[in-house]
Amino acid sequence: MKGRSYIITILIAMSIIVLAGCAQNGMRDIWPLGQEKEQIIAEGIENMPDDAARVVTATAAVMLGLNGPSDVQFADRAMSRIKQESDVGALFRVKNTRLLAYRTSPDGNNGEMTSYIDFIDGLGRRCTWQLTARYQKSASAIQVVDAAVQPVYDAEPESVMFIVPANAFPFSPASCPESFVRLYQAAGERAISPHDAKNMGLENDWVMIVFFMDRISPSAKMELSLSSEAVGMGGYSKDSRYIDYNGWRVGMAVGRFTIMDNATLKDLYLKAIYTPGEEAGFLRMSHLVGVYPLN
């Protein structure tokens, strides 16, 4: 994940309470006390302790609706919570995993861990979930006694922009498909390259479509702005259409202008502006996450 991530405050508090409880119940730390809560102590399944790696692998399989390691079982409560709290979907696969916390009892029969699991689909859409799990170990199996998963939101969502001739776009801004994938594919198939010589100087009515490829929280905001300045967030932001595909946002704006004609026209930029949701607390400040030159 790029830069800094936000996670719902209540989850952080829950994790602190859970981990503090471990120390009081004879659990031993495998990482220094007092480290920052988002410091990574192991990245990648291959670099995690074996028991933690197996729990992460099995949990990710449950979230994706796949069969996981046969030697990892979930108590009914743990399985129910994972299925109810996650909605990753079958289109995704695991991209990366990062271990944030890991504790075991002195006899090694009990463990607790916290990990990030990064998912990605074929389009490049991404989402990250935090897993907190408590488990028991025997010589032949691991029993996950309890587990919780919560989404983690990137502070700098990446965006992709397509410029499509209005007369070639099969959807209107007010009537778009119910699928992010279908809209993305339709835009990509009909998009023009503004840097292609054959398109330079071409005046037309255009549909500009910006896709956030990272999932953002329900309380976060996406905004598009047309401006003659590349810096700042000012500009014309009315008449844009926004669609929320279960956290993956899309913004659409329509305008008539000439592609890449700097010799005769004023500069024109499309800006993608992101405002974090309530999970960011006092850091909830709007900022640019994409600036696209149009002429």
C-alpha positions as CSV (number, residue, x, y, z in Angstrom):
1,M,0.0,0.0,0.0
2,K,1.2,3.5,-0.8
3,G,2.0,6.0,1.9
4,R,-0.1,6.1,5.0
5,S,-3.3,4.1,5.7
6,Y,-6.3,4.9,7.8
7,I,-8.3,2.4,9.8
8,I,-11.5,2.9,11.7
9,T,-10.6,4.2,15.2
10,I,-12.8,1.8,17.0
11,L,-10.8,-1.1,15.5
12,I,-7.5,0.4,16.6
13,A,-8.9,0.7,20.1
14,M,-10.2,-2.9,20.0
15,S,-6.8,-4.2,18.9
16,I,-5.1,-2.3,21.7
17,I,-7.5,-3.8,24.2
18,V,-7.0,-7.3,22.8
19,L,-3.2,-7.1,22.7
20,A,-3.1,-5.6,26.2
21,G,-5.1,-8.6,27.4
22,C,-2.6,-11.0,25.9
23,A,0.2,-9.5,27.9
24,Q,-1.9,-9.9,31.1
25,N,-2.6,-13.5,30.3
26,G,1.0,-14.7,29.9
27,M,1.4,-14.1,26.2
28,R,4.9,-13.0,25.1
29,D,5.8,-10.3,22.6
30,I,7.7,-11.2,19.4
31,W,8.2,-7.6,18.6
32,P,9.4,-4.6,20.7
33,L,6.9,-3.0,22.9
34,G,6.1,0.6,22.1
35,Q,6.4,0.4,18.4
36,E,4.0,2.3,16.2
37,K,0.8,0.5,15.5
38,E,1.3,0.3,11.8
39,Q,4.9,-0.8,11.7
40,I,5.4,-3.9,9.6
41,I,7.3,-6.7,11.3
42,A,7.1,-9.2,8.4
43,E,6.0,-8.7,4.8
44,G,4.9,-11.6,2.6
45,I,3.6,-15.0,3.7
46,E,7.0,-16.6,3.3
47,N,8.5,-14.2,5.9
48,M,5.9,-14.8,8.6
49,P,6.1,-17.3,11.4
50,D,4.5,-20.5,10.1
51,D,1.4,-20.4,12.3
52,A,0.7,-16.8,11.4
53,A,1.2,-17.5,7.7
54,R,-1.2,-20.4,7.8
55,V,-3.9,-18.4,9.6
56,V,-3.6,-15.5,7.1
57,T,-3.7,-17.9,4.2
58,A,-6.7,-19.7,5.5
59,T,-8.6,-16.5,6.3
60,A,-7.9,-15.0,2.9
61,A,-9.3,-18.2,1.3
62,V,-12.5,-17.8,3.3
63,M,-12.8,-14.2,2.3
64,L,-12.4,-15.2,-1.4
65,G,-14.8,-18.2,-1.1
66,L,-11.9,-20.6,-1.8
67,N,-10.6,-23.7,0.0
68,G,-7.8,-22.9,2.4
69,P,-5.2,-25.1,4.2
70,S,-6.9,-28.3,5.5
71,D,-4.9,-28.1,8.8
72,V,-6.5,-24.8,9.8
73,Q,-10.0,-24.9,11.2
74,F,-12.3,-22.1,12.3
75,A,-14.6,-22.1,15.2
76,D,-18.2,-21.2,14.3
77,R,-17.9,-17.7,15.7
78,A,-14.7,-17.0,13.8
79,M,-16.0,-18.3,10.5
80,S,-19.3,-16.4,10.9
81,R,-17.5,-13.1,11.7
82,I,-15.2,-13.4,8.7
83,K,-18.0,-14.1,6.3
84,Q,-20.3,-11.4,7.7
85,E,-17.7,-8.7,7.9
86,S,-15.9,-9.1,4.6
87,D,-17.1,-8.6,1.0
88,V,-14.0,-9.0,-1.1
89,G,-15.6,-11.1,-3.9
90,A,-14.4,-13.8,-6.2
91,L,-12.9,-11.4,-8.8
92,F,-10.0,-10.7,-6.4
93,R,-6.8,-12.4,-5.4
94,V,-4.2,-11.9,-2.7
95,K,-1.5,-9.4,-3.7
96,N,0.4,-9.0,-0.5
97,T,0.3,-9.7,3.3
98,R,1.9,-7.8,6.1
99,L,2.2,-8.9,9.7
100,L,1.7,-6.1,12.2
101,A,1.6,-8.0,15.5
102,Y,2.3,-11.5,16.7
103,R,2.2,-13.1,20.2
104,T,2.4,-16.6,21.5
105,S,2.0,-18.2,24.9
106,P,5.2,-19.5,26.7
107,D,4.2,-23.1,25.7
108,G,3.6,-22.1,22.1
109,N,0.0,-23.5,22.1
110,N,-1.8,-20.2,21.9
111,G,-1.3,-17.3,19.6
112,E,-2.6,-14.0,18.5
113,M,-1.8,-11.9,15.5
114,T,-2.8,-8.9,13.4
115,S,-2.1,-8.7,9.7
116,Y,-3.0,-6.7,6.6
117,I,-4.2,-8.6,3.6
118,D,-4.0,-6.7,0.3
119,F,-6.3,-7.9,-2.5
120,I,-6.3,-6.9,-6.2
121,D,-8.5,-7.8,-9.2
122,G,-7.7,-8.1,-12.9
123,L,-8.4,-4.4,-13.6
124,G,-6.0,-3.3,-10.8
125,R,-8.6,-2.4,-8.3
126,R,-7.3,-2.8,-4.7
127,C,-8.6,-3.2,-1.2
128,T,-6.9,-4.0,2.1
129,W,-8.3,-5.7,5.2
130,Q,-7.0,-6.0,8.7
131,L,-7.2,-9.4,10.3
132,T,-7.0,-9.9,14.0
133,A,-7.1,-13.5,15.1
134,R,-6.8,-15.6,18.2
135,Y,-5.9,-19.3,17.8
136,Q,-4.8,-22.5,19.4
137,K,-2.2,-24.9,18.1
138,S,-1.7,-28.7,18.3
139,A,0.8,-30.9,16.7
140,S,-1.3,-31.4,13.6
141,A,-3.7,-28.4,13.3
142,I,-4.6,-24.8,14.1
143,Q,-7.9,-23.9,15.5
144,V,-8.9,-20.2,15.0
145,V,-10.9,-19.5,18.1
146,D,-12.0,-15.9,17.1
147,A,-11.2,-13.5,14.3
148,A,-12.3,-10.1,13.1
149,V,-11.7,-8.4,9.7
150,Q,-12.1,-4.7,9.0
151,P,-11.4,-2.6,5.8
152,V,-8.3,-0.4,5.8
153,Y,-8.4,2.7,3.5
154,D,-5.5,4.2,1.6
155,A,-4.8,7.9,2.3
156,E,-3.7,8.4,-1.4
157,P,-6.1,6.4,-3.6
158,E,-4.8,6.0,-7.2
159,S,-7.0,7.2,-10.0
160,V,-7.3,6.4,-13.7
161,M,-8.8,8.8,-16.3
162,F,-10.3,8.0,-19.7
163,I,-11.4,10.6,-22.3
164,V,-14.2,9.2,-24.5
165,P,-16.0,11.0,-27.4
166,A,-19.5,11.7,-26.1
167,N,-21.1,10.2,-29.2
168,A,-19.2,7.0,-28.8
169,F,-20.0,6.4,-25.1
170,P,-22.9,3.9,-24.7
171,F,-24.0,5.3,-21.3
172,S,-25.1,8.7,-20.2
173,P,-23.7,10.2,-16.9
174,A,-27.2,9.7,-15.5
175,S,-27.6,6.1,-16.6
176,C,-24.5,3.9,-16.0
177,P,-24.2,0.1,-15.6
178,E,-24.4,-1.5,-12.2
179,S,-20.9,-3.0,-12.6
180,F,-17.6,-1.1,-12.1
181,V,-16.0,-3.7,-14.4
182,R,-18.5,-3.1,-17.2
183,L,-18.1,0.7,-17.0
184,Y,-14.3,0.5,-16.8
185,Q,-14.2,-1.8,-19.8
186,A,-16.6,0.3,-21.9
187,A,-14.6,3.5,-21.2
188,G,-11.3,1.8,-21.9
189,E,-12.4,0.3,-25.2
190,R,-13.6,3.7,-26.5
191,A,-11.1,6.1,-24.9
192,I,-8.8,8.2,-27.1
193,S,-5.2,9.0,-26.3
194,P,-4.8,12.8,-26.0
195,H,-1.1,12.5,-26.8
196,D,-1.7,10.7,-30.1
197,A,-0.9,13.0,-33.0
198,K,-4.1,12.2,-34.8
199,N,-6.2,13.4,-31.8
200,M,-4.3,16.7,-31.2
201,G,-6.4,19.7,-32.2
202,L,-9.6,17.6,-32.3
203,E,-12.6,19.5,-31.0
204,N,-15.4,17.5,-29.7
205,D,-17.9,16.8,-26.9
206,W,-16.0,14.6,-24.4
207,V,-16.9,12.4,-21.5
208,M,-14.1,12.4,-18.9
209,I,-14.3,9.4,-16.5
210,V,-12.1,9.1,-13.4
211,F,-11.9,5.7,-11.6
212,F,-10.6,5.4,-8.1
213,M,-8.7,2.1,-8.1
214,D,-8.4,1.9,-4.3
215,R,-11.5,1.4,-2.3
216,I,-12.5,4.3,-0.1
217,S,-14.7,4.5,3.0
218,P,-18.5,5.3,2.8
219,S,-17.9,8.7,4.5
220,A,-15.0,9.7,2.1
221,K,-15.6,12.0,-0.8
222,M,-14.6,12.1,-4.4
223,E,-14.8,15.3,-6.5
224,L,-13.8,16.4,-10.0
225,S,-12.8,19.9,-10.9
226,L,-12.0,21.5,-14.3
227,S,-9.5,24.3,-14.1
228,S,-6.9,26.3,-16.1
229,E,-4.4,25.8,-13.2
230,A,-2.6,22.5,-12.5
231,V,-2.1,23.3,-8.8
232,G,-4.7,23.8,-6.1
233,M,-8.2,22.4,-5.8
234,G,-10.1,25.3,-7.3
235,G,-12.1,25.1,-10.5
236,Y,-15.5,24.2,-11.9
237,S,-16.9,21.2,-10.1
238,K,-20.6,21.4,-10.8
239,D,-22.6,19.1,-13.1
240,S,-20.3,16.1,-12.4
241,R,-21.8,12.7,-11.8
242,Y,-20.5,10.3,-9.1
243,I,-21.1,6.6,-8.7
244,D,-20.2,4.4,-5.7
245,Y,-19.5,0.8,-6.6
246,N,-19.3,-0.6,-3.1
247,G,-16.4,1.7,-2.2
248,W,-14.8,2.0,-5.6
249,R,-15.8,5.5,-6.8
250,V,-16.2,6.8,-10.3
251,G,-16.6,10.4,-11.4
252,M,-17.8,11.6,-14.7
253,A,-17.8,15.1,-16.3
254,V,-18.8,16.2,-19.8
255,G,-17.4,19.1,-21.7
256,R,-16.5,20.5,-25.2
257,F,-12.9,21.4,-25.8
258,T,-10.0,20.9,-28.2
259,I,-7.6,18.1,-27.3
260,M,-4.0,19.1,-26.7
261,D,-4.0,22.5,-28.4
262,N,-1.8,24.6,-26.2
263,A,-0.7,26.9,-29.0
264,T,-4.1,28.6,-29.3
265,L,-6.1,27.7,-26.1
266,K,-5.7,28.2,-22.4
267,D,-4.5,25.3,-20.4
268,L,-7.2,23.0,-19.1
269,Y,-6.9,20.3,-16.4
270,L,-9.2,17.8,-14.9
271,K,-8.4,17.3,-11.2
272,A,-9.4,14.4,-9.0
273,I,-9.9,15.5,-5.4
274,Y,-10.1,13.1,-2.4
275,T,-11.4,13.8,1.1
276,P,-10.8,11.0,3.6
277,G,-13.7,9.7,5.6
278,E,-14.4,9.7,9.3
279,E,-11.7,7.1,9.8
280,A,-9.1,9.9,9.3
281,G,-10.2,11.9,12.3
282,F,-8.7,15.4,12.5
283,L,-6.6,14.5,9.4
284,R,-9.7,14.7,7.2
285,M,-8.4,17.2,4.7
286,S,-9.2,17.3,1.0
287,H,-6.2,17.0,-1.4
288,L,-5.4,16.2,-5.0
289,V,-4.8,12.6,-6.0
290,G,-4.9,13.1,-9.8
291,V,-4.2,16.0,-12.3
292,Y,-4.9,15.3,-16.0
293,P,-4.0,17.8,-18.7
294,L,-6.7,18.0,-21.4
295,N,-5.2,20.5,-23.9
